[in-house]
Amino acid sequence: MRVIINTVCLKNEDPADFIPLFSKLGWKEIEFHMNHFLEQKHDPKRIFSLLTKNKIKVHAMSGGWCDFFNEDNSKTMVSIKKQVNICKIMGCNILRLFLGIRKPSQYKSLKKTLICNLSKLSKSYPGMIFIFETHDGVSLDSRQMHDLFSALSAEYPNLMINYDPANIEKEHPGKALAFLKLNYPFIGHCHIKGLRSHEGQQIKDFYCSYGEGLFSYINIFKYLRKAKYRGYLSLEFEGHGCPFVEISRSLGILKRDIKRYS
């Protein structure tokens, strides 16, 4: 299992400010956040040149919000076309997306539209791998995600799940491992971060650096190793503190845990 660094904690910063520091710290394999280009309007070619100069490889990109539940999917497809073009400039073919925000109770009535839109996406960009994050609503429902990707996987193998255990655990405590076991055949990427930081006598239910939170990844790592998972573990930091200090600390703990428990 290969660990890469996710730039989500720096998505509002100028990449020119942190890319050289990443290189000096030895963080040369990353998942780059699309916000740098979609919101900040940085020039992808200039940033790619800077990445190349600092010998940093982009293995995946975290894309922006989208909605595949709407019958009129034109706006989403326009946005994705732009994001795919940026991925190509970065030399990357893995793009993290979202299904959209719908409650599990709405899934059955929207399933046909969802499959139609996703199949269109797959056929439009056969050279790309689209990974859909377990983020909220339907995407956190293990059985509905299994139903959806069971219907898609045979014909559209470039549509996969971005498994984020902390997101699942936050909304459905104790269910992250069960989600993994049920949906493992469709999982192409993993986000790793901490959850439920301990502050004094209280548990703060927010995301934090890996190794700080009360949520344990031990059984998840054991399962991934047994299943011979070959995708990336993308280390995120979403919490309080200096991103560089927190990433450095959690990276050491993560590598130790992978070795110890897998």
C-alpha positions, -999 to +999 in steps of 0.1 A: +000+000+000+015+033-011+009+065+009+005+098-009-001+133+006-034+150+000-033+188-003-068+194+010-055+212+040-038+237+017-065+240-009-069+278-003-031+284-005-009+293-035+007+260-047+039+280-055+043+286-017+041+250-006+053+229-035+090+236-028+085+228+009+068+195+000+099+187-021+123+195+008+103+174+032+104+145+008+066+145+001+069+138-036+038+117-043+006+136-038-031+139-044-037+175-056-068+194-048-087+209-078-097+240-058-063+255-067-076+257-103-114+258-101-116+286-074-082+302-073-077+301-111-041+291-111-026+282-144-023+243-145+006+244-169+026+267-146+019+246-116+028+214-135+061+230-144+067+238-108+058+203-097+082+188-123+110+211-112+105+199-076+102+162-087+067+158-074+043+134-090+005+138-089-011+104-086-047+116-081-067+148-080-095+158-057-122+172-079-150+197-071-186+192-063-209+176-088-244+161-090-252+129-109-287+126-095-302+153-118-317+144-152-302+175-166-265+167-160-251+193-184-235+216-159-218+188-141-204+174-174-190+208-184-172+211-150-159+175-153-145+182-188-125+211-174-113+189-145-103+160-168-083+185-190-064+197-159-057+160-149-042+154-183-019+184-179-009+170-145-002+136-160-028+120-138-058+097-147-075+094-113-101+120-104-121+120-071-157+131-075-189+131-056-222+115-065-242+144-052-262+149-020-293+128-017-309+109+012-308+071+011-346+073+010-344+089-024-320+064-040-345+039-054-364+066-073-332+082-087-312+050-094-320+049-131-310+085-136-278+080-116-268+050-136-275+068-169-254+098-159-225+077-146-224+054-176-223+085-199-193+098-178-175+065-181-180+063-219-170+099-224-135+095-207-125+058-210-089+067-201-099+082-167-106+065-134-134+082-115-135+075-078-166+086-059-161+096-023-181+082+006-190+116+018-227+119+027-262+106+020-264+077-004-226+075-007-224+065+030-250+037+027-231+005+022-259-015+007-270+012-018-234+017-029-230-020-034-262-021-054-251+009-075-216-003-083-226-039-088-248-026-116-219-005-131-187-024-125-188-050-152-195-026-181-178+005-166-147-006-146-133+030-146-161+040-120-150+031-085-154+041-049-131+064-029-133+049+005-131+074+034-135+055+067-137+086+088-166+100+068-185+068+073-176+064+109-187+100+117-222+094+105-225+057+112-203+048+141-189+012+139-199+007+103-167+016+084-152-019+084-185-034+073-187-010+044-152-020+033-160-057+034-192-054+014-178-030-012-141-039-015-144-051-051-153-015-061-128+004-040-101+021-060-087+047-036-087+054+002-086+087+022-070+085+056-076+110+084-083+111+121-117+114+138-130+124+172-101+143+188-100+142+226-099+176+243-099+175+281-128+153+292-148+159+261-148+142+227-148+167+199-165+151+168-144+168+142-117+155+118-081+157+129-047+144+120-042+107+117-030+092+150-047+119+171-083+107+169-101+080+188-111+061+156-088+031+150-078+019+115-062-013+128-088-037+114-091-017+082-054-020+075-055-058+083-084-063+059-067-042+031-035-062+034-053-096+034-073-085+004-040-074-013-051-038-018-029-021-044-044+014-044-032+045-027-037+056+009-041+093+006-032+110+039-055+140+046-053+165+074-085+183+083-082+198+118-065+224+139-028+231+139+000+237+114-006+215+083+031+207+078+037+197+114+005+176+115+011+159+082+047+151+092+036+136+125+007+116+111+028+104+082+052+087+106+024+072+126+006+060+095+037+042+081+043+026+115+008+014+117+007+000+082+039-020+089+026-032+123-010-041+114-007-052+078 
